[in-house]
Structure formats: structure tokens, C-alpha cells
Amino acid sequence: MELHDERIPMNIRSLHRRPAVRYGLVVAGCALIVIGLDLFTNLMDRSRYLWDFVVYFDMAENGLVGNPNLWAPFVYRFLTPLLAGNLAALLSVSTETGFVILNYVGGIWQLVMVYVLAEHFSRRAWHAWTAVAAIALSLYQIKYMFWDVARPDPLAYPLMAIAVLALFHKRYGMCVAVSCIGLLTREFLIVPPIVLELLLLQDYWRTRSRATLRWMVFTFVLVSLFVIVPRALIPIYDTGQYVDPVNDPGSLKNLLRAPLSERRDFNFAFNLISYFLPVLLLLTPDRARRAWADLAGYRWFLLFFIVPVLVLTMYGGTDLSRFVTYLFIPLVMMLVVMLRHGIPAVEVLYMLVAVAIYNKIFLPIPDLLDPILDFYGGYDNRVNVVTLMRLYEVAAFMVGAVLLRGLLVLAARRNSNMAPEQAEQGA
């Protein structure tokens, strides 16, 4: 199994030889970004709603043992709320503050890991910082977590990045171990083991190696234990799981209902377009061809990673716009590989400004239900005028990107035409 291409520098392997000061500055820079995002984010008025945060707060304050209020699937993501509850008790602060602390830790850790992942594909620091900024400006990656503080995702994102980097460097044990821990935060951490199994299967098909077969069996058994045991041992009060054949057999109808819903399919596509806006704004046919060539050694990885995330997004529930954020790995890969081919700084700046505006990073999140659902758009099968206006926004930013590239081409031609004239005058 080979996850490498000679055209992509593997400088991450020399990470241990880099000065600690440099990565200290990376951590500090990521911390400033997270602090800034928190400053521009209001806190949700929890008295207005009865969402899944109620279960997370209940777990943080009352634990799992003897708790009669546990709901699937939220209870299987117990790591984050239990850590928040213990932090709150240890520091003598509120449970909410415990969650906020974890959001800071997870947010900074996530951006640092995005930086490290970007360095895997480019030696230039500004490429890595561009990837960090693009991820940070995604509404649900960090900002939303400071509004709805009890979400388990802040710890899941960095664990996902670590598992993927371990996979890239053939540290299969680390990939599996981190993924198993991550499964206690979010179900999307099943994706790295799936990718590992499929890549190992490719190897085994070619080599019939017993060592490869042992890794396949070990991965399957250990990951299965982390999926099955919590669901077998933790008693639940009820289930809110979109597809739950064990606790709610009637939910199996969603296996067909979800993909056959035209409105849900529309929002599915809408959320993918919205999330990949940083790439789409910089994409041209030539850049796409070059990126595809550069990612030759990672194409199977991308396929094996993206497909399970899309499946989990389709069947994960109503919050499609939050689920697609687990595609941040391929987004970073595509973005950085394109940047390696000399995209003008003004284009990159335009992309970041457009993404910030589109994701409403500097606006408060509303506290009324309908405006919340329409703040980003793409919720479940909710399609309305706001959704269409959001698509018009995407189209406008895309047209702006094309016009900007046209102006840059005209400016370059003008400069090239003026150069010979200036040379003749000088002569």
C-alpha cells in the first residue's frame, strides 16, 4: 500500500527535526484564530430549545452509570461530555464552561493538525496557513461550536486528522487506536479504519501477505468492539438515531426515504458545494488537471475516504451541513495541492474573504428556530427561498472569481506588452 507521490514532498517525516519554536508559533497563531472566532460568536439561549445538547449536558453532569436519561446515538459519544463534566468539577466552574474549555482545546488542536496535514503536501508555510484559514472560516468547524457548546465534534476533528496522518505514514496501530478513541466522540471516526481495511485489501489481493491479513483482522476486531460494546452495555431511554435497526426497526424505512427525497438530495448537493467553496473559487480546468496529477498516489485514499463520509452524511440525520465538515481532509489536500502551482495571492485573498462572508463568520447566530435553520441553509429536506438565495450567493462569488482571473490575465498581458516598449525607449 503506497500513499505517496514523488511530486508531493513528504517533509512531515522530518517534523521531529523542526525547531519547537516554529510549531509553538503555529499553536499560538491557531489559538489567536480560535479566540477571534469566539469573540465574534454569541452563545445559544438554551432555554428556547430541547435539542440533543440536553443529553450531552445531562451526561456531563450525571455521568452514565444509573442515568435514566440516556438517548441513542448521543450516549455513544460520551467522551466529550464526560471530559467536560470532569473539567468543570476539577476547576469548580459550570458545565458550560467545561464544554467551552474543550472547544478551545479542540479548536486549536484541529487547526494545528490541519497545518500539519497541509505541510504533508507543501513545504511553503503560507500554503498551510491558507488551509488553516479556509477550515477556520467554515461555519460549523469552529464558530458553531462556540454557539452550541456541547457538541462532541471539536475533539473528533483533530483525532480524524491524526488517524489519517498515521495512515499516510503506515503507522497502522496508531491509526486504529486513535480511530477507536474517536469513535467515542463521533461515528465518522469509523472512516479511517474503513480506508485502512480497503487499502490493506488491495495489498493482500496483490501479495497474499499474511502480515497484511493479520492487520486486516486486528483492525476489524478492535474497531468492531468499540462500535458494538458501548451499544450493548449502555442502557438507553430512547433513540433519536436516523437509522436504528436495533432500537427502532421502523427507522429502517429511512434507508430508502433519505436518498429518494428530492429535497434532501438537493440539500445534500447544496451542502457539498457550500463546503467546498474554497476549492471551487480557485478551480480552473488547468489547475484541476495538475492537482489530479499530483494526487496520483492518493486517489484510492480519496475515493475510500469520501464515499463513507457521504454515506454517513446521507444517513446521519438532519444536520447535513455539519456532517459534510468531515470532508475537511480531502478539502485541505485539494486546496494545498492547487496552491503549489502558483495561484496569485490576490485570488487567495478573494477566496478567503468570500468564504468568510458566505459563512457569516462575523454575524451573530440567531436565536429563533426558523432563522437558525436558514442561517446556513441545507437542513434536512428544508428547501425554501433562503436556500435559493444561498445558491445565488455561491454563483455570485464564482462569477467574481472568474472576473478576477480575467482582470489578472489582462493586467499580465498589458505589462508584457509595455515591457518591450520601455526597453526600446531606454535604448
Disulfide bonds with the S-S distance in Angstrom:
none
